[in-house]
């Protein structure tokens, strides 16, 4: 009987020790972040960098998940505790794309922003491994890279790590639609103001940015979390005119009487852009008004609807390009 009690006591002590280690691990992930972040700039010539956030996306998918926003907010709490970094609290992730550098150049120069912090995260079972990279804004040179690990026990359950199977399926179906895209020199870039793989909280507002490298016609489609498809550019406030190279189209534009305010249903949404050096044969934006600024294209055949919409006037001629951005909407 004594031996049994001794074994039970030993097991209890072991369980308490294990719980203590797990608790310490859960706490150490964010409490150790400032020191980890300082390692990014330990060998850099500039002693203190004003840093903006880029994208934080899941593995190699370029997709966000609720964990993206949790990670960003955890980093925002850690940076003020570092010696080598200061946080620039405006969304600037779109500047990671060289196509938007011109748009952000004066803004960053005026505010003295030095670098972008971004990364990917990987589901490793009981933990999430995060690879963070810091890049200089003026020259695009990589300043430093670190890996940090977050025990899943330390992450609130609402911040899921992996994009859903449905999200990944939609992303795959939207990845290559425009015939001949990428075979010429025409290119198009799309981003939200928080980056092409952003996470927005309910109530926040979003701006879409699009630019091309040569004169082209554009169509910009939106797929919401329920699979509903809308044409958001051209819309009731624009025409189907050609877009000049290097000019960033903003949706909504200045003076537009609509806004993209984040509301339920929560989940991943997509922006799909097609560009062509020839006019599109179909104009879905006819008959729109201030009351109905976007063409509603339904939800039964997303890929087919876009394919039909981006057919051009002269088949097989001209150049085409396409780009996709995704973002996640989560509760406040």
N, C-alpha and C positions, 0 to 999 in steps of 0.2 A: 504493500500500500504506500509506504514512504517513497519507494522508487517511482511509482506511478505519479505521485504528487510532484516529485522532483522533475520528471519528464514534462509534466504539464506546466510547471513553473518555467522550465527552460524554454518550452515552446512559446509561452506568453512573453518572456523576455525577448526572444528572437523576433516575435511579431512586432513588439513595440520598437525594437531597433530598426526593423525593416521599414515600419511606418515613419520613423524619424528620418531615415535616409531618404525615403520617397518625398517627404515634406520638404527636406532641405534641397533636394534636387528641383522640386517644383518652384521653390522660391529663388534658387540661385540662377535660374535661367534669365530672369529679368533684372535681378539685383546685380548680376555680373555683367550685364550689357554695357554699362559705361566703360568699363575697363576693356572689354572686347572691341568696342567702337574706337577707343583711343589707339588700338593696335593698327587700325586702318591708316592712320596718319603718323605713326611713330617715326617713320623714316622720311617723311615729306618735308621739303624745305620751308613750307609755309606753316607757321606754328598753330594757326587757328583758322578754320575754314567755315564760311557761312554756307550751309548745305540745304538744298531743296530735295524733296522726295521724287524719285522716279516711280516705276512700277514694281510691284511685288506680285509675282504670278506663280502658278502651280507647275512645277517640273518643267517639261519642254513644251507644254501645251499653249503657252502664252495666254492662258485663261486665268481670270481671278476667281477667288472664292471668298466667303466671309472671313476666313483667316487672314486674307490680305489686309483688310482694314484693321483687324486686331493687331497684326504685326506693325503696321504703320503707326498706330496709336501708342503701342508699347515703345517703339523707337522714339517717338516724339517725347515720351516721358523720360527716356534714358539720355537723350542728347544733351539736355541742360546740365547733366551731371558729369559730362566728359570734360577733359581739358583741351581737346583739340578740335571740337566741332561746336558750331552754333546752328540753330535751326531757323531756316527761313520758312515761315508758316503759311505761305501761299502755295496752292497747287501749281506745280510746274512740270509735271511728268511728260507733257507733250513735247517738251524741249529735248527729250532723249532722241527723238527722230530728227535727223539732220534737216529734213524738209521744213521743219518748224523752227529751226534755230534762228532764222532771220526774224520771225515773228516775235521771239522771246529775247533776241539779242539786246536791244536797247533797254528792255525791261530789267534784265539781269544786270546789265552794266550800271544802270541807274541805282539799283538796290545793292550792288556789290556782291551778288551771289557767286560763289567760287566753284561749287561742285554739286553733283547729283548722287544721291544714295538710292540704290535699287537692288533687286535681287530675285532669286527663285527659292522656292521651298519644296521639300521632298517629304512625302509620307513614309516614315520608316517604322511603322508598326506602333510601338509604344511612345514614339517621339516624332517630332518634326524637325528635320535639319534645314536650316536656313543659310543659304550662301548670299552674303552681302557684298556688293561692289560699290566702290566710290570712284567717280570719274570727274576729272576737271572739266569745267564748262568751256573755258577759253580755248583749250586745245584738244579735248576729247580723250586725253591720256588717262589710262587706268592708274589711280593713285594707290589703291589697296584692295585686298579681298580677304574676307574672313568667313569661317563657318561657325555658326552657333546652333545649339540644340535646345529645343523646347519640349519638355515632357508633356505628353497629352493631358496628363493629370492636372497640369497648371493652366490649361486652356479652357475657358468657359465652353460648355457644350454647344452653344448657339453658333460658335465660330467654326463651322465645318471646314476641313482642310481640302478635301478633294472636290473638284467640280462634279456635278451629277452626271450620270451616264447620258441623260437627255441633253444636257448642255454640250457635252463632248460630241454627241451625235449631230446636233445642229451646227456646231463649229465645223465639223468635217464636211457637212453638206454645203456649207457656204464658202468653203475654202477655194474652190476653183470653178467658176461659172462662166466667165466671159470667154468666148472662143478666141483663141490666139493671144490671150493676154500674156504679156511678158516676152513676146517674140520680137518686139520692136524696142524703140528707145523711150516710148511713152511710159511714165510712171505716175502713180497717184498715191498719196499718203492720207490716212485718216486717223484721228485721235479724238478723245474727249479732253476737256481741260484738265482732267486728273490723270490723263494717260490712256493708251489704248487697251489697258487691262485694269481698269479702276474699280473701286468699290465706293458707292455712295450710300449715305444713310438717308432714311426716309425724311423728306422735307428739304433736302439739299437740291440745288439746281445744277444742271449740266449744260455745257456748250460743246457742240461738235465742231471740229476743225478739219478742213479738207484742203489740199493743195495738189497741183500738178506741175510737172516739169516742162510742159509745152502746152500750147493752146489746145483745148479739148472741150467736148461736151461732157457733162457730168450727170449722173443719177445717184442719189443717196437714199438707201432704203433702211428702215428700222424694223427689227424683229423683237417684239416684247417677250416677256417671260411665259406668256400663254401661247406663243407662236403666231400672234397676229402680225401681219405685214403691212407697213405703210411706206409710201414714198414721201420723204420729208424734204427733198430738194430735187427738182424745182418744187415750190409750194405756192400758196396764194400770194406770197410777197415777192416772188422772183419770176423770172422767165427762163426759158431753156437756152439762154445765150451761151456762147463759148466762154470758157474761163481762161483768164490769162495765166501764164506760168509764174510761179513764185508768189501768187496772191493767195492769202489764206482766206478761204470761204468760212464764215462763222455762221452756225445755225444754233439758235436764232441770231440773225444779224442785227446791227444797230437800227433801232426804230421799229423792229418787228414787234407786233403786239401779242406774242405768245412766248411761253417759256417751257423748258423741259424740267418740271418739278418732280422729284422722285416720290412715287407713291406705290402702294401695293398694287398688284401682287409682287412679292419679293422673288428674287432669282436673277438669272443671268439674261442680259439683253444684248443684241448685236446691232452694229452699224455696218452695212455693206455698201461699198462705193464702186461704181463702174465708170470708167472714162473712155472716151473714144475720140479719135481725130475726125470721125464722120458723124453727122447728126444721127440721133436715134430715130427709128421709124415710128415708134409709138410715143405719144405724149399723154401720160396718165394724169397730168396736172390740169387738164382742161376743165373749166367749170368750177374751180375751187373758189372759196370765199373766206372772209375773215372768220366766219362761223365754222367752216370746215376747211382749214388751211392745208390739210394733208390728204392725199389720195389713199383711201382704205382699200387694200388689195386682198383682204381675207386671210385665212390661216390654213386652208386645205392643201395648198401646193406652193410652198414658199419658193423652192428652187425653180419650179416651172414658171411662176409668175415673174421672177426676176429675169430668167432667161428670155422670156418673151419681151419683157420691157426694155432689154438692152440690145435687142436686134437693131442693126444699123441699116441705113438706106441703101447701101451698096454692099451686098454680101461678099465677104472674102477680101475686101480692100480696107485700107486704112490701118491704124494701130489701135490696140485696146490695152487697157490696164485695169486692175482691180485691187481692192484692199479691204480688209475687215478689221474692225475693232470690237471688243466686247467690254461689258462692264456689269457689275453686280449691284443690286439694290438690296439693302438689309434694313431691318427695323432700327429705330432710334437707339 
